[in-house]
Amino acid sequence: MLSLLLHDKDALNLKPYQIEAIKAAEQAVIDGHEDAVKFIEG
């Protein structure tokens, strides 16, 4: 579902590098890297 939303040009209209950053952040959370969430939150 998330992948479809990320690639839908009528939805978020993200650049390829933005999609890759979101996927990397998502994987970091899945892998248990809590510090990645803190970095995203600011």
Backbone as CSV, one residue per row, in Angstrom:
resi,resn,N_x,N_y,N_z,CA_x,CA_y,CA_z,C_x,C_y,C_z
1,MET,0.829,-1.200,0.000,0.000,0.000,0.000,0.867,1.255,0.000
2,LEU,1.848,1.305,0.896,2.716,2.479,0.961,3.452,2.672,-0.357
3,SER,3.917,1.594,-0.940,4.630,1.682,-2.208,3.754,2.284,-3.299
4,LEU,2.504,1.900,-3.334,1.594,2.464,-4.334,1.409,3.961,-4.116
5,LEU,1.267,4.368,-2.876,1.086,5.784,-2.554,2.327,6.592,-2.914
6,LEU,3.497,6.034,-2.634,4.737,6.752,-2.907,4.954,6.981,-4.396
7,HIS,4.519,6.040,-5.223,4.753,6.126,-6.662,3.602,6.752,-7.432
8,ASP,2.498,7.049,-6.784,1.341,7.637,-7.455,1.585,9.132,-7.680
9,LYS,1.734,9.527,-8.932,2.034,10.926,-9.238,0.875,11.858,-8.901
10,ASP,-0.333,11.315,-8.776,-1.484,12.135,-8.400,-1.623,12.288,-6.886
11,ALA,-0.844,11.538,-6.136,-0.946,11.593,-4.674,0.111,12.551,-4.110
12,LEU,1.293,12.044,-3.847,2.326,12.855,-3.193,3.288,13.506,-4.177
13,ASN,3.385,12.965,-5.376,4.269,13.500,-6.422,5.702,13.673,-5.909
14,LEU,6.253,12.595,-5.344,7.592,12.638,-4.766,8.660,12.388,-5.823
15,LYS,9.816,12.949,-5.587,10.988,12.714,-6.423,11.570,11.348,-6.053
16,PRO,12.291,10.700,-6.972,12.872,9.386,-6.676,13.738,9.366,-5.413
17,TYR,14.515,10.424,-5.182,15.361,10.436,-3.985,14.525,10.534,-2.707
18,GLN,13.365,11.181,-2.782,12.492,11.272,-1.616,11.877,9.908,-1.309
19,ILE,11.507,9.192,-2.341,10.951,7.845,-2.169,11.983,6.942,-1.514
20,GLU,13.224,7.010,-1.997,14.286,6.176,-1.431,14.546,6.528,0.031
21,ALA,14.486,7.806,0.383,14.697,8.221,1.774,13.591,7.695,2.677
22,ILE,12.364,7.737,2.196,11.232,7.225,2.982,11.363,5.724,3.175
23,LYS,11.736,5.013,2.106,11.914,3.558,2.209,13.033,3.215,3.195
24,ALA,14.128,3.981,3.163,15.244,3.730,4.077,14.826,3.980,5.526
25,ALA,14.073,5.039,5.752,13.597,5.334,7.105,12.642,4.248,7.582
26,GLU,11.761,3.805,6.696,10.825,2.736,7.035,11.576,1.463,7.412
27,GLN,12.605,1.116,6.639,13.375,-0.091,6.921,14.139,0.044,8.233
28,ALA,14.642,1.234,8.515,15.352,1.451,9.772,14.431,1.214,10.964
29,VAL,13.198,1.665,10.865,12.222,1.447,11.942,11.920,-0.040,12.065
30,ILE,11.722,-0.713,10.944,11.446,-2.155,10.958,12.601,-2.907,11.606
31,ASP,13.829,-2.461,11.319,15.021,-3.120,11.858,15.299,-2.764,13.313
32,GLY,14.491,-1.861,13.886,14.625,-1.537,15.299,15.562,-0.392,15.612
33,HIS,15.904,0.400,14.639,16.790,1.536,14.873,15.969,2.731,15.349
34,GLU,15.760,2.797,16.651,14.926,3.848,17.232,15.529,5.234,17.015
35,ASP,16.852,5.312,16.892,17.488,6.606,16.685,17.086,7.218,15.337
36,ALA,16.708,6.400,14.382,16.257,6.915,13.080,14.957,7.689,13.253
37,VAL,14.083,7.214,14.098,12.822,7.905,14.343,13.093,9.231,15.033
38,LYS,13.991,9.261,15.985,14.328,10.505,16.674,14.911,11.519,15.706
39,PHE,15.733,11.052,14.760,16.335,11.941,13.766,15.257,12.542,12.870
40,ILE,14.282,11.735,12.469,13.216,12.206,11.602,12.353,13.224,12.344
41,GLU,12.083,12.982,13.616,11.243,13.872,14.403,11.920,15.220,14.651
42,GLY,13.232,15.231,14.626,13.965,16.492,14.809,14.371,16.764,16.172
